[in-house]
Amino acid sequence: MKCKTVVTTAIASAFTLAAANTAFAADKPEAEKCYGVVKAGKNDCQTATSACAGQSTADGQSDAWVYLPKGSCDKIVGGSTKPKA
């Protein structure tokens, strides 16, 4: 019985932390998504080819994004605030 409680608590904690992290980043008005500048495996959320953060497969993947301070993305070569086709 204890093992089931521990596992359930751990899973609930993981979901809570993931949701809190996503909500915190999305609620920051001074942050924006920047596409096409992420190193492989360092993206912040899902892409067209992966279901989770940290699973982009190539540097500069056009549909992978990372949160950056607002206005920074336009200053980076290859950066875009909209996904590239």
Secondary structure, 3 states (H helix, E strand, C coil): CHHHHHHHHHHHHHHHHHHHHHHHHHHCCCEEEEECCCCCCCCCCCCCCCCCCCCCCCCCCCCCEEEEECCCHHHCCCCECCCCC
